[in-house]
Amino acid sequence: MSSTPSGDFYGIGLGPGDPELLTLKALRILDETDVVFVPKAGIKEESMALDIVRPLINGKTIIEKVFPMIKDQDKLKEFWLDAATAIKEELDKGKNVAFLTIGDSLTFSTYVYLLRCLKDMVPEEKIHTIPGITSFNAAASLFNIPLAQQNERIAIIPVPDDVEGLRPTLEDFDTVVLMKVAKRLDKVVALLEEMGLAETSVFASHIGLENAYATSDITTLKGSGKGYMSIIIVKKPAKR
């Protein structure tokens, strides 16, 4: 008696939040998968990824997994191993499984940690990663700002606790995308003002969602508390 063939796993980047920014490939695979795993930050919290695709996955088996917003890597690994084990169980039943992640699957995504665990459990040929539109691509499009052209250099970096560490990158690159701004927003704005870069910077938060906010006047953001799920694009004037 032959065993059931293993299913395929798909890590799907959903884009920044607007369902219309899902790729055709992501939509097709969502339609073809049997089980959909979605992450959320807490047991009582809603899954943002699930909210984006809920109308598209009616009738699918949906499994929510909690990945808390903590920095302890050892504790976090326990959650990722639990999710990877649950995914493998479904794959072993012959089911095709999708895991949803906001933005692009491999750009500052917690999906990367799940991927590491799965690679130790599942054959490489059974793992498929589907890219998604990043929040900074969506933000640049919103403002019609080219992220890079000709020989321009671009840097995409998370904001460190000591924002002064951003200075060398801001000096050396033509375009700098600042990710994970969070509570450091006021200090970042102050640094950009000091360096004469505030007027050529734009800010966007919750892009693609109902509470999206964007402005090209970043000096108005001080004290706003809008740093969560936000990015800042710093664009130096084009060289002529």
One Martini backbone bead per residue (centre of mass of N, CA, C, O) as a GRO file, in nm:
protein
  240
    1MET     BB    1   0.092   0.039   0.027
    2SER     BB    2   0.079   0.355  -0.053
    3SER     BB    3   0.172   0.656   0.019
    4THR     BB    4   0.109   0.976   0.068
    5PRO     BB    5   0.169   1.240  -0.097
    6SER     BB    6   0.320   1.519  -0.060
    7GLY     BB    7   0.279   1.834  -0.023
    8ASP     BB    8   0.275   2.182  -0.080
    9PHE     BB    9   0.461   2.480  -0.006
   10TYR     BB   10   0.348   2.833   0.057
   11GLY     BB   11   0.497   3.148   0.059
   12ILE     BB   12   0.293   3.445   0.089
   13GLY     BB   13   0.296   3.756  -0.044
   14LEU     BB   14   0.050   4.026   0.000
   15GLY     BB   15   0.149   4.284   0.072
   16PRO     BB   16   0.053   4.587   0.241
   17GLY     BB   17  -0.307   4.539   0.211
   18ASP     BB   18  -0.406   4.554  -0.071
   19PRO     BB   19  -0.573   4.321  -0.253
   20GLU     BB   20  -0.490   4.446  -0.544
   21LEU     BB   21  -0.166   4.368  -0.476
   22LEU     BB   22  -0.195   4.100  -0.561
   23THR     BB   23  -0.091   3.845  -0.725
   24LEU     BB   24  -0.178   3.613  -0.953
   25LYS     BB   25  -0.023   3.384  -0.818
   26ALA     BB   26  -0.138   3.412  -0.535
   27LEU     BB   27  -0.431   3.361  -0.617
   28ARG     BB   28  -0.395   3.081  -0.741
   29ILE     BB   29  -0.275   2.938  -0.491
   30LEU     BB   30  -0.505   2.994  -0.297
   31ASP     BB   31  -0.709   2.826  -0.469
   32GLU     BB   32  -0.525   2.545  -0.448
   33THR     BB   33  -0.530   2.534  -0.155
   34ASP     BB   34  -0.626   2.374   0.156
   35VAL     BB   35  -0.427   2.528   0.361
   36VAL     BB   36  -0.425   2.818   0.591
   37PHE     BB   37  -0.174   3.008   0.729
   38VAL     BB   38  -0.185   3.249   1.006
   39PRO     BB   39  -0.069   3.531   1.154
   40LYS     BB   40  -0.035   3.647   1.504
   41ALA     BB   41   0.034   3.832   1.802
   42GLY     BB   42  -0.238   3.714   1.944
   43ILE     BB   43  -0.503   3.547   2.062
   44LYS     BB   44  -0.700   3.822   2.064
   45GLU     BB   45  -0.603   3.880   1.785
   46GLU     BB   46  -0.592   3.983   1.468
   47SER     BB   47  -0.536   3.895   1.136
   48MET     BB   48  -0.413   4.078   0.884
   49ALA     BB   49  -0.379   3.866   0.663
   50LEU     BB   50  -0.669   3.757   0.677
   51ASP     BB   51  -0.820   4.020   0.610
   52ILE     BB   52  -0.718   4.044   0.315
   53VAL     BB   53  -0.827   3.724   0.221
   54ARG     BB   54  -1.100   3.621   0.326
   55PRO     BB   55  -1.283   3.633   0.054
   56LEU     BB   56  -1.068   3.416  -0.097
   57ILE     BB   57  -1.102   3.156   0.142
   58ASN     BB   58  -1.352   3.011   0.115
   59GLY     BB   59  -1.346   2.677   0.253
   60LYS     BB   60  -1.095   2.686   0.403
   61THR     BB   61  -0.841   2.589   0.600
   62ILE     BB   62  -0.784   2.770   0.904
   63ILE     BB   63  -0.467   2.856   1.065
   64GLU     BB   64  -0.376   2.998   1.365
   65LYS     BB   65  -0.070   3.172   1.461
   66VAL     BB   66   0.134   3.262   1.724
   67PHE     BB   67   0.352   3.568   1.714
   68PRO     BB   68   0.511   3.734   1.925
   69MET     BB   69   0.627   4.061   2.036
   70ILE     BB   70   0.943   3.949   2.070
   71LYS     BB   71   1.311   3.916   2.135
   72ASP     BB   72   1.323   3.627   2.220
   73GLN     BB   73   1.462   3.381   2.031
   74ASP     BB   74   1.400   3.121   2.187
   75LYS     BB   75   1.093   3.163   2.213
   76LEU     BB   76   1.031   3.207   1.913
   77LYS     BB   77   1.125   2.928   1.812
   78GLU     BB   78   0.890   2.771   1.936
   79PHE     BB   79   0.670   2.891   1.747
   80TRP     BB   80   0.799   2.808   1.475
   81LEU     BB   81   0.812   2.503   1.530
   82ASP     BB   82   0.512   2.464   1.570
   83ALA     BB   83   0.428   2.559   1.286
   84ALA     BB   84   0.605   2.365   1.119
   85THR     BB   85   0.480   2.105   1.232
   86ALA     BB   86   0.188   2.163   1.141
   87ILE     BB   87   0.253   2.181   0.840
   88LYS     BB   88   0.374   1.898   0.803
   89GLU     BB   89   0.119   1.742   0.876
   90GLU     BB   90  -0.040   1.842   0.625
   91LEU     BB   91   0.159   1.748   0.407
   92ASP     BB   92   0.146   1.439   0.490
   93LYS     BB   93  -0.167   1.435   0.384
   94GLY     BB   94  -0.146   1.589   0.087
   95LYS     BB   95  -0.146   1.891   0.140
   96ASN     BB   96  -0.180   2.215   0.047
   97VAL     BB   97   0.021   2.492   0.174
   98ALA     BB   98  -0.026   2.815   0.329
   99PHE     BB   99   0.163   3.115   0.403
  100LEU     BB  100   0.106   3.431   0.541
  101THR     BB  101   0.244   3.759   0.440
  102ILE     BB  102   0.342   4.066   0.472
  103GLY     BB  103   0.438   4.169   0.186
  104ASP     BB  104   0.741   4.035   0.159
  105SER     BB  105   0.867   3.728   0.233
  106LEU     BB  106   1.205   3.835   0.229
  107THR     BB  107   1.133   4.128   0.373
  108PHE     BB  108   1.128   4.171   0.684
  109SER     BB  109   1.031   3.866   0.762
  110THR     BB  110   0.906   3.613   0.967
  111TYR     BB  111   0.908   3.385   0.754
  112VAL     BB  112   1.210   3.317   0.762
  113TYR     BB  113   1.198   3.143   1.025
  114LEU     BB  114   1.011   2.928   0.914
  115LEU     BB  115   1.190   2.841   0.679
  116ARG     BB  116   1.420   2.725   0.846
  117CYS     BB  117   1.253   2.500   0.977
  118LEU     BB  118   1.142   2.359   0.716
  119LYS     BB  119   1.422   2.275   0.589
  120ASP     BB  120   1.443   2.040   0.822
  121MET     BB  121   1.151   1.883   0.719
  122VAL     BB  122   1.148   1.968   0.409
  123PRO     BB  123   1.175   1.944   0.096
  124GLU     BB  124   1.288   2.180  -0.117
  125GLU     BB  125   1.081   2.111  -0.361
  126LYS     BB  126   0.823   2.184  -0.153
  127ILE     BB  127   0.929   2.483  -0.152
  128HIS     BB  128   0.746   2.802  -0.195
  129THR     BB  129   0.814   3.141  -0.289
  130ILE     BB  130   0.606   3.435  -0.285
  131PRO     BB  131   0.610   3.736  -0.388
  132GLY     BB  132   0.578   4.080  -0.275
  133ILE     BB  133   0.478   4.387  -0.215
  134THR     BB  134   0.619   4.647  -0.079
  135SER     BB  135   0.584   4.924   0.116
  136PHE     BB  136   0.797   5.100  -0.041
  137ASN     BB  137   0.680   5.065  -0.319
  138ALA     BB  138   0.398   5.180  -0.253
  139ALA     BB  139   0.498   5.457  -0.152
  140ALA     BB  140   0.650   5.550  -0.404
  141SER     BB  141   0.395   5.541  -0.584
  142LEU     BB  142   0.227   5.749  -0.428
  143PHE     BB  143   0.469   5.979  -0.491
  144ASN     BB  144   0.636   5.934  -0.751
  145ILE     BB  145   0.914   5.783  -0.660
  146PRO     BB  146   1.222   5.711  -0.745
  147LEU     BB  147   1.441   5.489  -0.604
  148ALA     BB  148   1.604   5.432  -0.884
  149GLN     BB  149   1.862   5.568  -1.108
  150GLN     BB  150   2.094   5.461  -1.283
  151ASN     BB  151   2.362   5.520  -1.039
  152GLU     BB  152   2.202   5.490  -0.799
  153ARG     BB  153   2.187   5.455  -0.445
  154ILE     BB  154   2.042   5.202  -0.226
  155ALA     BB  155   1.885   5.189   0.104
  156ILE     BB  156   1.768   4.926   0.337
  157ILE     BB  157   1.671   5.011   0.675
  158PRO     BB  158   1.666   4.986   1.002
  159VAL     BB  159   1.597   5.149   1.285
  160PRO     BB  160   1.784   5.236   1.535
  161ASP     BB  161   1.802   5.327   1.853
  162ASP     BB  162   2.047   5.488   1.738
  163VAL     BB  163   2.000   5.727   1.499
  164GLU     BB  164   2.296   5.815   1.445
  165GLY     BB  165   2.359   5.554   1.269
  166LEU     BB  166   2.233   5.684   0.994
  167ARG     BB  167   2.427   5.898   0.882
  168PRO     BB  168   2.616   5.747   0.679
  169THR     BB  169   2.387   5.653   0.491
  170LEU     BB  170   2.268   5.936   0.428
  171GLU     BB  171   2.540   6.033   0.295
  172ASP     BB  172   2.597   5.783   0.074
  173PHE     BB  173   2.297   5.785  -0.032
  174ASP     BB  174   2.035   5.863  -0.249
  175THR     BB  175   1.855   5.630  -0.118
  176VAL     BB  176   1.646   5.596   0.184
  177VAL     BB  177   1.504   5.326   0.360
  178LEU     BB  178   1.299   5.343   0.649
  179MET     BB  179   1.253   5.101   0.884
  180LYS     BB  180   1.117   5.058   1.178
  181VAL     BB  181   1.048   5.328   1.338
  182ALA     BB  182   0.838   5.393   1.544
  183LYS     BB  183   0.950   5.547   1.842
  184ARG     BB  184   1.181   5.707   1.651
  185LEU     BB  185   1.054   5.937   1.485
  186ASP     BB  186   1.143   6.208   1.614
  187LYS     BB  187   1.453   6.154   1.584
  188VAL     BB  188   1.455   6.125   1.279
  189VAL     BB  189   1.345   6.401   1.204
  190ALA     BB  190   1.569   6.562   1.343
  191LEU     BB  191   1.800   6.451   1.170
  192LEU     BB  192   1.691   6.543   0.893
  193GLU     BB  193   1.691   6.839   0.958
  194GLU     BB  194   1.994   6.870   1.023
  195MET     BB  195   2.072   6.744   0.719
  196GLY     BB  196   1.865   6.861   0.499
  197LEU     BB  197   1.620   6.609   0.441
  198ALA     BB  198   1.316   6.674   0.496
  199GLU     BB  199   1.219   6.792   0.210
  200THR     BB  200   1.309   6.490   0.071
  201SER     BB  201   1.086   6.351   0.248
  202VAL     BB  202   0.878   6.061   0.321
  203PHE     BB  203   0.562   5.942   0.464
  204ALA     BB  204   0.437   5.608   0.570
  205SER     BB  205   0.132   5.441   0.685
  206HIS     BB  206  -0.059   5.175   0.640
  207ILE     BB  207  -0.037   5.072   0.362
  208GLY     BB  208  -0.350   4.966   0.220
  209LEU     BB  209  -0.519   5.075   0.450
  210GLU     BB  210  -0.766   5.247   0.608
  211ASN     BB  211  -0.526   5.398   0.801
  212ALA     BB  212  -0.380   5.553   0.604
  213TYR     BB  213  -0.065   5.750   0.587
  214ALA     BB  214   0.053   6.058   0.422
  215THR     BB  215   0.365   6.259   0.385
  216SER     BB  216   0.588   6.545   0.288
  217ASP     BB  217   0.563   6.667   0.598
  218ILE     BB  218   0.758   6.555   0.852
  219THR     BB  219   0.749   6.787   1.073
  220THR     BB  220   0.442   6.709   1.165
  221LEU     BB  221   0.518   6.428   1.332
  222LYS     BB  222   0.573   6.540   1.591
  223GLY     BB  223   0.399   6.369   1.842
  224SER     BB  224   0.202   6.157   1.679
  225GLY     BB  225   0.262   5.835   1.689
  226LYS     BB  226   0.313   5.714   1.365
  227GLY     BB  227   0.547   5.480   1.357
  228TYR     BB  228   0.370   5.252   1.309
  229MET     BB  229   0.392   5.100   1.020
  230SER     BB  230   0.649   5.259   0.896
  231ILE     BB  231   0.797   5.488   0.651
  232ILE     BB  232   1.101   5.634   0.510
  233ILE     BB  233   1.183   5.844   0.233
  234VAL     BB  234   1.508   5.932   0.120
  235LYS     BB  235   1.563   6.196  -0.126
  236LYS     BB  236   1.789   6.306  -0.319
  237PRO     BB  237   1.871   6.518  -0.531
  238ALA     BB  238   1.920   6.518  -0.848
  239LYS     BB  239   2.170   6.487  -1.059
  240ARG     BB  240   2.305   6.718  -1.328
   0.00000   0.00000   0.00000
